[in-house]
Amino acid sequence: DDFGGPFRESLTVLCNELQSEALDVLRPVPNAANEVGTDREKWALNPANANLPLFHFLGVLMGVALRNETVLPLDLPSGVWKFLVLQAPTAKDLERVDHLSYQAIHMLKKITTPSECEDLFGGDRIYDSFETRSLNGAVVPLLNGGAAIPGGTARIPVTFANRELFSTLALGFKMSECLLQLQALRTGLSSVVPLQYLALFTWKELELMVCGHPDVDVEVLRRHTVYENYTVNSREIRDFWEVLQGFDTSQRSLFLKFVSGRARLTVAEDVLATPLKIQRLDKPDPDKYLPLSHTCFFSLELPPYSSKQVLAERLLYAISHCQAIDIDFTTSALESRDAQGT
């Protein structure tokens, strides 16, 4: 029987394409480009992409994940999840993805006297114009022909007198920049999961249900593992768990993808109805062989390597370079093919 490996693999591939330059649906957050602040691994909705059906599709994908109790390896900002559960974002959500913009807006709000403005900017002029940058780097005027200030133009300088207006307009733009894309996303999600159901959760709970934990909990995986021709006390098995525990977050994610087709574990431990199976792969001179995985069956065939170092090297190579979905590469299929070749 197939335990869903190809299905999970297809979802992982879709998410990888979405979080890339291939589709231009998501963009790295400004903190990633500027190498400052937190949440640098996040991907923001692209406000320049007017192909709203793509964002609708992403919402449908989230709904499918919820309905099937699987997870998507997505890294979306907190503001996206808050919008989905009808929770208002705050300036802190901006700081988590665009620290420099938040810092600039926050600094203007803290200036209370002309002398402070003089000390910080060397005069009354703070910026040359009422403009900011969008997530895709485009310069955006915050005033429509200067209509917000009588007799003004788009090149009105930001000064001590109008600093509060600028900071209010800049923050408002930043917080609503992706509104059309967010609405399409929520419409797609609500076509699979009713919005009233989503309102039962906090934004963080929804994120965990859709995306799971970004770090693979080795102890959870160990509790849901069975063995064939090995025991929990076998030297090779002890070495295996020590090696996996020593992997970093990305390497553990690669291992999980290698054996199951998914890059993250679900939040609910009881959803792991199918345990990981580690089978002994007996071969002459086992150090020459790589471990085999079967994503359809959530299983790993592990040769009895001569040392923990060899196991670590072979396992790391396999998870880093052998990521295609297995079709005919079970042990029995390989042995049958070898027999036909002799």
C-alpha positions in Angstrom: 0.0 0.0 0.0 1.0 3.6 -0.6 1.1 5.7 2.6 1.1 9.0 0.7 4.8 9.7 0.0 4.3 10.9 -3.6 1.4 13.2 -2.5 3.5 14.7 0.3 6.5 15.0 -2.1 4.3 16.9 -4.6 3.2 19.4 -1.9 6.8 19.9 -0.9 7.9 20.5 -4.5 5.0 23.0 -5.0 6.0 24.9 -1.9 9.7 25.0 -3.0 8.6 26.5 -6.4 6.4 29.0 -4.7 9.2 30.1 -2.4 11.6 30.8 -5.3 12.0 33.2 -8.2 10.3 30.7 -10.6 6.7 31.9 -10.1 7.3 35.4 -8.5 4.4 34.8 -6.1 6.5 35.2 -3.0 9.6 37.3 -2.3 12.3 37.2 0.4 11.4 39.7 3.1 13.5 42.9 3.3 15.2 41.7 6.4 16.7 38.9 4.3 18.1 41.3 1.7 19.3 43.8 4.3 20.7 41.1 6.6 19.2 42.7 9.6 16.5 41.8 12.1 14.6 38.6 12.7 12.5 36.3 10.4 15.0 36.5 7.6 13.9 33.1 6.4 10.3 34.4 5.7 8.8 34.9 2.2 6.3 37.8 1.7 3.5 37.9 -0.8 4.6 39.8 -3.9 2.5 43.0 -4.2 3.7 43.5 -7.8 2.1 40.2 -8.9 -1.4 41.0 -10.1 -2.1 37.4 -11.1 -4.5 36.9 -8.1 -5.5 33.3 -9.1 -2.0 32.2 -8.0 -2.6 33.5 -4.5 -6.0 31.9 -4.6 -4.3 28.6 -5.4 -1.9 29.0 -2.5 -4.9 29.4 -0.2 -6.5 26.3 -1.6 -3.2 24.5 -1.0 -3.3 25.5 2.7 -6.8 24.2 2.9 -5.9 20.9 1.4 -3.1 20.6 4.0 -5.5 21.3 6.9 -8.1 18.8 5.5 -5.5 16.1 5.0 -3.6 16.7 8.2 -0.4 17.1 6.3 2.0 20.1 6.4 3.5 22.6 4.0 7.1 23.8 4.3 6.0 27.4 3.9 7.7 30.3 5.7 5.2 33.2 5.6 5.3 36.3 7.9 3.1 36.7 11.0 1.0 39.4 9.2 -0.2 36.8 6.7 -1.5 34.4 9.3 -3.1 37.2 11.3 -5.0 38.3 8.2 -6.3 34.7 7.7 -7.7 34.5 11.3 -9.1 38.1 11.1 -6.6 39.5 13.6 -5.3 43.0 13.0 -1.5 43.2 12.4 0.6 45.6 14.4 3.8 47.6 13.7 5.7 44.8 15.4 4.7 42.5 12.5 6.4 45.0 10.1 9.5 45.0 12.3 9.8 41.2 12.0 10.1 41.4 8.2 11.3 45.0 7.4 13.4 46.2 10.4 14.8 49.2 8.6 11.4 50.6 7.6 10.0 50.0 11.1 13.1 51.7 12.6 12.8 54.7 10.4 9.0 55.1 11.1 9.5 54.5 14.8 12.3 57.1 15.0 10.2 59.8 13.5 7.5 59.1 16.1 10.0 59.6 18.8 11.2 63.0 17.7 9.3 65.6 19.8 11.3 68.8 19.4 12.9 70.7 16.5 16.3 70.5 18.3 16.1 66.7 18.2 15.4 66.8 14.5 18.4 69.1 14.1 20.7 66.8 16.0 19.6 63.7 14.1 19.4 65.1 10.5 21.5 68.3 10.6 18.5 70.5 9.9 14.7 70.6 9.5 14.6 68.4 6.4 14.4 64.7 7.2 13.7 63.2 3.7 13.6 64.8 0.3 10.1 63.5 -0.5 7.0 61.7 0.7 8.1 58.4 -0.8 8.8 54.9 0.5 9.8 51.6 -1.1 7.5 48.7 -1.6 8.4 45.1 -0.9 9.6 44.6 -4.5 11.9 47.7 -4.2 9.8 50.1 -6.3 9.6 53.7 -5.1 6.0 54.6 -4.1 4.7 58.2 -3.5 2.7 58.4 -0.4 0.8 61.5 -1.6 -1.4 61.5 -4.6 0.0 64.7 -6.3 0.5 66.2 -2.9 -3.3 66.4 -2.2 -2.9 65.6 1.4 -1.1 68.9 1.9 -2.7 72.0 0.3 -0.6 73.3 -2.5 1.8 70.4 -2.3 3.4 68.0 -4.8 4.8 64.5 -4.7 8.2 66.0 -4.0 7.2 67.6 -0.7 10.1 67.1 1.7 9.6 65.4 5.0 10.3 67.9 7.8 9.7 68.2 11.5 6.3 69.8 10.9 4.9 67.0 8.8 6.9 64.0 10.2 3.9 62.5 11.9 1.9 62.6 8.7 4.7 60.9 6.8 5.1 58.2 9.4 1.3 57.5 9.5 1.2 57.3 5.7 4.3 55.1 5.5 3.1 52.7 8.2 -0.4 52.5 6.6 1.1 51.7 3.2 3.4 49.0 4.6 0.6 47.4 6.6 -1.8 47.2 3.6 0.6 46.8 0.7 -0.5 43.2 -0.1 -4.2 43.6 0.6 -5.4 42.3 -2.8 -3.1 39.3 -2.6 -4.1 38.6 1.0 -7.8 38.7 0.1 -7.2 36.2 -2.8 -5.3 34.0 -0.4 -8.1 34.0 2.2 -10.7 33.4 -0.5 -8.8 30.3 -1.7 -8.4 29.0 1.9 -12.1 29.6 2.7 -13.1 27.6 -0.4 -11.8 24.5 1.5 -12.0 25.5 5.1 -14.9 27.8 6.4 -13.7 31.1 7.8 -15.6 30.6 11.0 -13.5 27.5 11.6 -10.3 29.6 11.3 -11.6 32.2 13.8 -11.3 29.5 16.5 -7.5 29.7 16.3 -4.8 32.2 17.0 -2.5 33.1 14.1 0.3 31.0 15.6 -1.9 27.9 15.9 -3.0 28.2 12.3 0.6 28.5 11.2 1.6 25.4 13.1 -1.4 23.4 11.7 -0.6 24.4 8.1 3.2 24.4 8.3 4.2 22.2 11.2 7.4 22.8 13.2 10.4 24.0 11.1 12.7 21.8 13.2 12.3 18.1 13.2 12.0 16.8 16.7 14.2 13.7 16.8 12.7 12.4 20.0 9.2 12.4 18.5 10.5 10.6 15.4 12.3 8.0 17.7 9.1 7.3 19.6 7.4 6.6 16.3 9.9 4.2 14.8 9.9 0.4 14.4 12.7 -1.9 13.3 13.2 -4.8 11.0 16.2 -7.1 11.6 17.5 -4.4 13.9 16.6 -3.7 17.5 16.5 -0.5 19.4 19.7 -1.6 21.1 21.6 -2.4 17.9 24.9 -0.5 17.6 23.9 0.7 14.2 20.6 2.1 15.5 22.3 3.8 18.4 24.7 5.4 16.0 21.9 6.4 13.7 20.0 8.3 16.3 23.2 10.0 17.5 24.0 11.1 14.0 20.5 12.4 13.4 20.5 14.3 16.7 23.8 15.9 15.6 22.4 17.2 12.3 21.4 20.8 12.1 17.8 22.0 11.3 18.2 21.9 7.6 19.8 18.5 7.6 17.1 16.9 9.7 14.5 18.4 7.4 16.4 16.9 4.4 16.4 13.5 6.2 12.6 13.7 6.8 12.1 14.6 3.1 14.3 11.7 2.1 12.3 9.1 4.0 8.7 10.6 3.8 8.5 13.2 1.0 7.7 15.9 3.6 10.1 18.4 5.1 8.3 18.9 8.4 6.5 16.9 11.1 2.9 17.7 11.9 2.2 19.4 15.2 -0.1 16.6 16.5 2.0 13.6 17.4 -0.9 11.2 17.1 -1.2 12.1 13.4 1.9 10.1 12.8 -0.2 6.9 12.3 2.5 5.3 10.1 5.7 4.9 12.0 9.1 5.2 10.5 10.5 1.8 9.7 14.3 1.2 9.7 15.2 -2.0 8.0 18.6 -3.7 7.8 20.1 -3.7 4.3 22.6 -6.6 4.2 25.2 -6.2 1.6 28.8 -7.5 1.2 31.1 -4.7 2.2 28.2 -2.4 3.4 30.4 0.7 3.7 30.3 1.0 -0.1 26.5 1.4 -0.1 24.2 4.3 0.5 21.0 3.9 2.6 17.8 3.5 0.6 14.5 5.2 1.4 10.9 4.6 0.3 8.7 7.7 0.7 5.6 5.7 -0.1 6.1 3.5 3.0 8.0 6.0 5.3 10.9 3.5 5.5 14.7 3.5 5.5 17.0 0.6 4.5 20.2 1.1 6.5 23.3 -1.0 5.9 25.2 -2.2 9.0 28.0 0.4 8.6 31.3 -0.3 10.3 31.4 3.0 12.3 29.3 6.0 13.2 31.5 8.2 11.1 30.8 6.1 7.9 27.1 6.1 8.7 27.1 9.9 9.1 28.9 10.4 5.8 26.7 8.0 3.8 23.5 9.3 5.3 24.4 12.9 4.7 25.3 12.2 1.1 22.1 10.3 0.5 19.8 13.0 1.9 21.6 15.8 0.1 21.9 14.2 -3.3 19.2 11.5 -3.7 15.9 13.3 -3.5 13.9 11.9 -6.4 10.7 10.0 -5.6 11.4 6.2 -5.6 9.5 4.1 -8.1 11.2 0.8 -8.7 14.1 1.1 -6.4 13.0 -1.2 -3.6 15.4 -3.8 -2.5 13.4 -6.6 -4.2 13.2 -4.6 -7.4 17.0 -4.0 -7.4 17.7 -7.7 -6.7 15.4 -8.8 -9.4 17.1 -6.4 -11.9 20.6 -7.7 -10.8 19.5 -11.2 -11.3 18.3 -10.5 -14.8 21.6 -8.9 -15.6 23.6 -12.0 -14.7 
